[in-house]
Structures are given as C-alpha cells and as structure tokens.
Amino acid sequence: MIVAQSPLRRVLDALPITVFVLLFVYLSFTAANFLSFTTFELILKQAIPTVIVSLGLATVIIAGGDDVVSGGIDLSIPATAIICAAIIADQVTNQQTPYLWGLILALGAAAIVGAINASLVVWVRMTPLLATLATSVAVVGVTKVITESRRIGVSDPVIIYIRDGKIAGIAAGVVLTAIVALAFWHVVHRTKWGMNLQATGGSRDAAEISGIATNRFVVQSFLLAAFAGWIASSFVLARGSGSSPGSEENLLLEMVLATFLGAAFSPRRVVTVWGAILGAILVSALSVGFISIGVDVFWTGCIKGALILLVVASAAAGREQ
C-alpha cells in the first residue's frame, strides 16, 4: 500500500533544493563567468576536501541513522584532516622526512581518533554528537601544539602534483578524488558489508534480530570516517599549499551542509554517498560564487550556517509529518 505524502511534507522536502536553485540562479546572473568551464573546474578543485570528509560523515550517518541528535554523526572528521595535515607538514617541512613517513604517522593519528570516537559511542555510550564534538575540540588543541598555532608551508613534489598536476587533461586532484568516491560508493552501496551497514542504521533492533553485529559496524564506520579524514589531509595541504590551523571550522560547516543537503536529492530523503558528493560540489559552487561577487567571508559563513539550519530543520520537520 502506497501512502501519499501530505502537501506540507512535499513542501518541506522541496524547500532546501528550491533555496539552492534560487541562489544558483542569482549567482548565474550576478557572478561573472559563473557558468564557464574554468569556473566549474575551480569549483571541483575547491570541493575536493569537502567531498572526502563528507564521504566519511555519510558512512557514519548511514551506520547510525540520520537523526542528528541520537543517530550517527562525526564532527571530528575535519579536525582529523587538519591534524593529519599538520603532522605531514611538520614532518616534511620542519623535520625534513619523506612524505611517505609523514603519511604513516598521520594515519596512526587518524586511527587513534577513530578508535576514541568508536569507544566513546559504543562502549561508554555517549551520544555521537557530544562524543565527536569533544574529540574534535581535543584534536584541534593537539594540532595547535604541533604547529605552535602557525602556518606550515609545504613544497613537497607529491603535494605540488596533487595541486597542479594533470591526468588525461583533468586536474589530478579531481581524478584522485573521483577514485576515492567510487571506492566509498562501492563499499557502502554495493557490498554485503555495506548492506549490513545500511541495515544497522535503518533499524538497529531489526538488524540485531537478523544476526548482524551492529556494534562492530558502528565501530568500523567511525574508523572509516577517520580514514577519510586522513585521505583528505593531503588534499587540504594541496589546496592551501601547507597546513593552516583553524581551517577545520569552515571545513566542518561545509561537510555538515553538504552531507545533509545531499539527502534532499535522495528519493527516500536519506543520506547517501552520491548525495554527499553532489552536496559538496554545490556547497563549493556557492562559496566560489559568493567570492566572485565580493561577499565577505564572514557573511559567507553566516549564510552556510543558515543553510545548515534550513536543511536539518526541513528534514526533522518532514519526519514528523
């Protein structure tokens, strides 16, 4: 039996997309060359870190459910990306060690963050929102200790290639990100593990009755999210030509907005990997558009915050209908 949606539910579902369409129409008329290929390439390059951390957040939400308070969420992924970037930058620039060694150390740090989040949520039974917020604050503090609150420039050939290189005429960073995105999509949506992950987030009780070890999948989702933060760190370094403490705040805003906006494009209004990717690109497009028409960066942050409230509130109100 098919239950028809109420008119209010349809309006709430369409509201976030409608607002974004109106913003894009406005930018297409006011921002010079906003619809050009050059601008599109810039949007894709700027979106890369947001895309990757959004993949991690989407994985956690899929495993824990899309309720913002009691469901799955990980606010520490941007902080993980920034501390990994700081470790790599410190090793490569200050310690003169190979890039690979910096990557290995950063991976260890990311694994620790993921393990802490998983432990707090699964065994201590803290809500994911509070647990990952606390972890994020702690990680930001450690990052400031590593960098002494200073920017660390990086001129390693690998980072320069990620920033400026081309693969078949396409920006190397875009190609590498597409590979990462395809890998996440395959794992989450096309494997038995991914099906069990979705079952865990869809109904924890039903999944346990079916014999699925739900706690194991929740733990693995946090570890995979931290892994996404580790991957994003190299692209953060490439985009900024170094490590800049404090950049996790904007990345956090964009990640949350992109992931939940992506749910608006899902037929069932749930978070998906492809939705998170599309949301990240749209958020990047807005940022580039606002910059091109001279909107102050602080106002841009306010707009993104308002959009997060709109997207999350629309989803929450829609569930009540």
N, C-alpha and C positions, 0 to 999 in steps of 0.2 A: 504494500500500500504506500503510495507516494503522498507525503504531507506537503501541502502548498505553503510556501513561505508567506508570512504576513507582509503587508506593504511596508511597515516600519522596518522589518528585518532587511528587506531588499534595499531600502534607502541607506541603512547603516552599513550594509555590505559594500554599497557602491560609493559611499562618501569618501574614503581615502583615495580611491582611484580618481574620482571626479576632481578632488582638490589638486592632485598631482597633474592631471591633464590640463587644468586651468593654469597652473604655474608654468607648465611647459609651453602652452600657447602664448602666454605673456612673454616668456623669455625668447621665444622664436621671433617675436616682433620687435623686442627691445634690445636684445643682445646681438651685436654684430657677428655674423658668421656662425651663429649658434648651431645651425643645421648643416654646417660644412663637414667634409670628411676629416679635415685637420682637427676640428673641434671634437669630433667623435673619437678619433684616435687618442686625443688628450684625455677625454673622459674615461676611456678604457684604462689608460695607464694610471690615472689618478685613483681609479676604483680598485686597483689590484689588492692593496692591503685589506680594504673593507670587504671585498669578496671573500678572501681567505678566512678572516676571522668570523665572518657571517656563516661560512660553512661549518665552522666549529660550533657556533651557537645553535645553528639549525639542528645539528646532531644531538646536542643536549636536550633541546626542546622536544624533539621527536621521541627521545627516550623517556623523558619525564612528564610529558604532557604540556599543553600550551597555556595553562593557567599561569599568569605572570607571578602570582604570589606563591602558590603551593606546587606548581608544576616545575618543569625543568628550565633552568636558566643558568648562565655562567657569565657573570660580569667581569671576570678576571682575565678573559682571553686577550683583550687589548693590552693589559698590563703585562701579561706573559710575553706578548710580542715585543713590547718595549724593553723588558729586562733581557730578553734573548738578544735583541739588537744591541743593547748596551754591553753585554758580555762579549759579543762578537767584535764590536767596535773597539772595546778596551783591549782585547787580545791582539787584534790585527794592528791597531794604530799605536797603542801605548806599550804593549809587550812584544811587538814585532814577531808574533807567532803566526803560523799559516792559518788561512781562512778555515780550513777543514777542522783544525783543532778548536777554533772558536765555535764552530758549529756543534762539535761534540759536547763541549762544555755547556752551550746554550740548550742543547737537547736534554742534558741532565737536569738543568734548572727547570725546564718546562715539565719534565716528568715529575719532579717534586711538587710543583704547583698543582698538576692534575691529580696526583695522589692525595694531596692535602684536601682538595675540594671533594674528591670522592669519599674520603674518610669522614669528613665533617657531615656530608649529606647522608651517607649510607649507614655509618656506624654510630656517629654522635647524634644523627637525626636532626640536624639543623635544617631549616628551610634553605633551599638552594640560593634564593635571593640574598639572604643575610650571610650565608657561608661564603659565597663567592665575592660578595662586596667586601667582607672582612679580609679575605685573601688578597683581593685587588689592592686594598689600602696598604697591606703589609708589603706586597711585591713592589709597589711604587716607592715605598720607603727604602727598600733594599736597592732599587735602581738608582736612587739619589746618592746612596752611599758609594755604589760602584763608580758612578760618573762624577761624583762630587758636585752634582747639580750643574754640570757643564756639558755643552755640546761636544761630541767627539766626531770629528770628520773621518771619513773612510774613503780611501782611494784604491782599494784592492781591485785587481782586474776582474774578478768574478762579479763584484757589485757594479762595476762600471759596465760590464757586458749586460747584466740584467737591466740596467737603466737605459743604455744606449744601443745595445745590440739588436740585430735583426735575424729572424728565422723565416726564410722564404718571403722576405719583404715585409714581414709583420714584426712589430716590436717583440723582442724576446720575452719580456715580462708578461705580455699578453698571452703568448703561446704557452709559456710555462704555467701560467695561472689556469688556462683552459685545460691543461693536462691534469692539474690538481683537482679542478672542479669535476672533470669527468670521472676521476678516481673516486671522489667522495660520492658522486651520484650513483656510481655502480655499486659501491659498498653498501650505501644506505638504502637504495631503492631496488637493487637487482640481485641481491644475495640472500641466502637463508638467514645469515646473521642480521642483515638489515630488516628482513621481515619480522624477526623476533624483536628487534629494537623498536619497530613501529608498534608491535603488539604490546610491548611493555608500556609505552607511552599512551596507547589508546585506552587500555583498561588494565591496570596493574593486577587486580584481582582475577580477571579472566585469564590473563597471561600465566599467572601462578597456577591456576587450576589446570591449565594446559600443559604444565610441567616446565615452563620457562623460568630459568633462574634470573628473575628480574633485577636483583641487586647487582649481579655480575654485569648486566648490560648497562645499568646506570653508571657503574664504575668505569666501564670501558668508554662510555660516551664522554665522561669528563677527561679521561686520558686522551681520547681522540681530539677533543677540543683544545687541550693544551698543546697537542701535536700541531694543530692548525696554527696556534699562536707562534710556535717555533718556525713553521714554514713562512708565516707572514713576516717574521723578523728580517729576513734578507731583503724582502721587497720594501719594507719600511726603510731600511738603510739605503736602498737604491733610490727610492723616491726623495729622500731628504739628503742624500749624499753623506749620511752619517747618522749618529744617534742623537736624538733631541729629547731629553727628559721633559715630561709634561704633555707630549703629543698623544698619550693614551686617552686623554679626555675627549678629544674630537673623534678619535677612532671608536671610542665606546658609544658616543652618540650615533655615529653613522652605522655601526654594527647593529644596534638595537632597532633603529629606524628601518634599516634595510631588511632585516630578518622578518620583522612583523609586517612590514609593508608587503613583502613577498607573499605572505599568507593571503593577502587580498586577491592575488591572481590565481589562487588555487580553487578549483571547483568546489571543494569541501571546506574552504577557508581555513586550512591548516598549514602549518609551516612545512616547507619542503626545501630540498637543496636547490632546485632550479628557481624557486621563488626567491630564495635568499640572494642568489646570484643576480637575478633581474632587479631586485630591490636595491642592491649595492650599486649597480650601474645607474639606476635612476637617481639615487641619492648623490652620486658623484656628478651626474649631469646638472643637478640643481646647484651644487657647490660651484662648478665651473661657470654656470650661467650667472649666478649671483656675483661672482668675482668680476665677470666681464662687464656687468652693468654698474660696478662700483659699490655694491652693498658692503658695508663694513663687516669684518669677520665676526665681530661680537653679535651683530644683528643676525648674521647667518646662523650662529649657534642658537640664538633665541628661536629662529624660525624652525630649525631642526627639532628643538625641544618641543615646540608647539605641535609639530607634525607627529612626533612620538606619542604625545598625549592623545591626539586625534585618532591615530591608528589603533593604539591599545584600547582606548575607551570605546571606539566603534566595535572592536572585536568582543570586548567584555559585554557591552550592551546588547550586541547581536546574539550572544549565547543565552541571554536572559529571555529573549523573545520566543 
